[in-house]
Amino acid sequence: MSFYGATKNAVRTVMEGLRQESTDGLIQTTSISPGFVRTELDSSIDDAALRGQIRANENDFGMPPEAVARAVAFAIEQPPEVEISDMTIRPTVQG
């Protein structure tokens, strides 16, 4: 999980760099960091106990993928003079 977290941070850093370099306003960047989403990620986990815990969490409080899609649509729908730089969305009960 540490490498997963590191890659999310790397994406944020790259997106911020692109935002700062795009001074002509032609490129808008948005970094969306979703919390726990119901996906098929657990199918790639070999550790049965960990896979079971993740599946249980998905069922208990995971957001539907449509929640992320709505956040993406919100960022895209902004007028040209508005940029949503960074957005974190997560289930209300996620710790």
Beta strands, then each sheet from edge to edge (+ up, - down):
strand 1: 31-34
strand 2: 86-89
sheet 1: 1+ 2+
end
